[in-house]
Amino acid sequence: MGTLSWDGYRNNRDLGDLPTPLAPSGATVLGRVARGPRREFVKTQGWWDARSSEPRP
């Protein structure tokens, strides 16, 4: 799991690379699934940061 840098969104994590039987690779994809506090805390720049994040190989 990696930490994400989205403005206003503290204590969040990228849940990529965790094991799952539902993916062909056997793991979640980096940059696609995140967890954190309520999304109402994300500021406008944070939403732009999230949308511009590219999945990492």
Backbone as a ProteinNet text record, in pm:
[ID]
protein_1_A
[PRIMARY]
MGTLSWDGYRNNRDLGDLPTPLAPSGATVLGRVARGPRREFVKTQGWWDARSSEPRP
[TERTIARY]
84.8	0	88.4	46	120.6	34.5	98.3	26.8	-0.5	-116.6	-155.2	-140.8	-113.8	-99.9	-212.1	-329	-443.6	-478.8	-482.9	-506.1	-633.2	-617.9	-730.1	-764.8	-701.3	-733.7	-618	-628.9	-521.4	-544.4	-437.1	-442.9	-513	-468	-527.6	-423.4	-470.2	-380	-425.4	-328.5	-352.4	-358.2	-467.9	-483.9	-436.4	-355.5	-300.4	-205.8	-199.6	-109.1	-152.7	-277.7	-329.1	-387.4	-374.6	-424.1	-576.2	-623.1	-765.5	-783.6	-879.3	-903.9	-983.6	-1029.3	-1113.5	-1036.1	-906.8	-824.8	-742.3	-725.5	-642.9	-499.7	-447.6	-310.5	-303.4	-419.7	-421.7	-404.7	-398.1	-380.6	-456.1	-491	-555.1	-452.5	-500.6	-413.4	-372.8	-244.8	-196.2	-259.8	-300.2	-356.1	-503.3	-570.1	-710.9	-805.1	-760.7	-846.9	-779.1	-856.4	-801.1	-896.1	-841.7	-924.5	-875.3	-966.9	-932.4	-1055.7	-1044.7	-1158.7	-1268.3	-1367	-1480.1	-1434.5	-1491.8	-1449.4	-1485.3	-1572.4	-1606.6	-1486.4	-1381.8	-1261.9	-1169.7	-1189.2	-1103.2	-1135.7	-1031.9	-1049.8	-1047.8	-1080.7	-1086.4	-955.6	-843.2	-713.8	-693.5	-742.6	-731.6	-804.5	-923.1	-996.2	-917.6	-856.9	-773.6	-655.4	-594.6	-482.7	-526.3	-643.3	-692.8	-720.4	-780.7	-814.2	-691.9	-586.7	-467.7	-370.3	-399.7	-312.4	-319.1	-204.4	-200.5	-166.7	-233.8	-198.5	-51.3	12.6	154.2	164.6	260.2	275.5	319.3
-118.4	0	123.4	221.7	346	462.4	569.3	689.3	774.6	834.8	921.8	1067.4	1155.7	1298.5	1374.7	1372.3	1445.2	1554.5	1678	1793.1	1776.7	1788.4	1780.5	1640	1540	1400.6	1339.3	1339.5	1291.2	1145.1	1078.3	939.5	849.8	856	774.6	678.3	574.6	472.3	422.6	391.9	323.4	174.4	109	-32.5	-126.4	-73.8	-155.8	-262.4	-370.9	-482.1	-569.1	-555.3	-644.5	-768.6	-884.8	-1007.2	-1009	-1056.7	-1075.5	-1187.3	-1275	-1380.5	-1331	-1206.5	-1153.3	-1091.9	-1074.8	-1014.8	-1122.9	-1111.1	-1210	-1218.2	-1104.8	-1103.1	-1154.5	-1165	-1209.7	-1097.2	-972.1	-857	-736.4	-644.2	-520.6	-435.4	-348.1	-265.9	-139.8	-107.3	15.3	137.1	234.7	358.5	351.9	241.8	227.9	226.1	176.2	163.9	235.5	322	397.2	388.6	408.1	417.7	536.9	596	711.7	763.4	883.2	941.1	983.5	1047.1	1089.5	1174.5	1147.6	1219.4	1367	1408.1	1549.9	1633.7	1568	1639.4	1673.1	1608.1	1633.4	1772	1851.7	1986.1	1978.5	2087.3	2090.5	2042	2090.8	2046.7	1897.9	1847.2	1704.3	1618.8	1665.3	1591.6	1591.9	1705.5	1711.5	1616	1612	1520.6	1375.9	1340.9	1203.7	1166.4	1257.1	1227.9	1219.9	1293.1	1293.2	1182	1109.9	999.8	889.1	848.6	740.3	611.6	503.1	373.5	342.8	292.8	255.9	107.1	70.5	-73.3	-155.1
0	0	0	-73.3	-77.8	-33.8	10.4	50.7	-72.6	-76.5	-187.2	-145	-238.3	-209.4	-278.3	-217	-269.7	-170.2	-214	-127.1	-43.3	88.3	179.6	223.7	166.3	196.7	273	402.5	489.8	527.8	564.1	609.9	507.3	384.9	278.4	223.7	159.5	106.9	-29.9	-112.3	-238.4	-203.6	-237.5	-203.1	-313.9	-401.9	-508.7	-457.6	-531.1	-505.5	-386.7	-342.4	-239.6	-306.3	-244.4	-306.2	-320.9	-434.8	-459.9	-562.6	-540.4	-637.6	-759.1	-754.3	-861	-977	-962.7	-1068.2	-1137.3	-1268.8	-1340.7	-1287.1	-1240.8	-1188.2	-1045.1	-978.4	-839	-739.5	-788.4	-699.8	-754.4	-665.2	-708.8	-783.8	-870.6	-954.7	-878.2	-882.1	-819.2	-884.6	-804.9	-857.1	-891.8	-863	-899.6	-779.8	-665.6	-547.7	-431.3	-364.7	-252	-133.2	-15.1	103.5	184.3	256.3	337.6	408.7	465.2	535.1	437.2	488	404.8	287.3	171.8	50.9	54.4	145.3	157.7	199.2	252.9	295	178	63.4	-52.4	-107.9	-127	-182.2	-334.7	-399	-545.3	-606.6	-557.5	-611	-586.8	-475.2	-446.1	-547.8	-591.5	-696.2	-826.7	-858.6	-979.7	-965.8	-846	-821.4	-840.8	-787.3	-798.7	-943.3	-1017.1	-1156.2	-1244.7	-1209.8	-1294	-1256.7	-1149	-1109.5	-1212.4	-1259.1	-1356.4	-1284.5	-1321.9	-1261.6	-1285.6	-1186.1	-1198.3	-1230.8	-1313.5	-1348.6	-1230
[MASK]
+++++++++++++++++++++++++++++++++++++++++++++++++++++++++

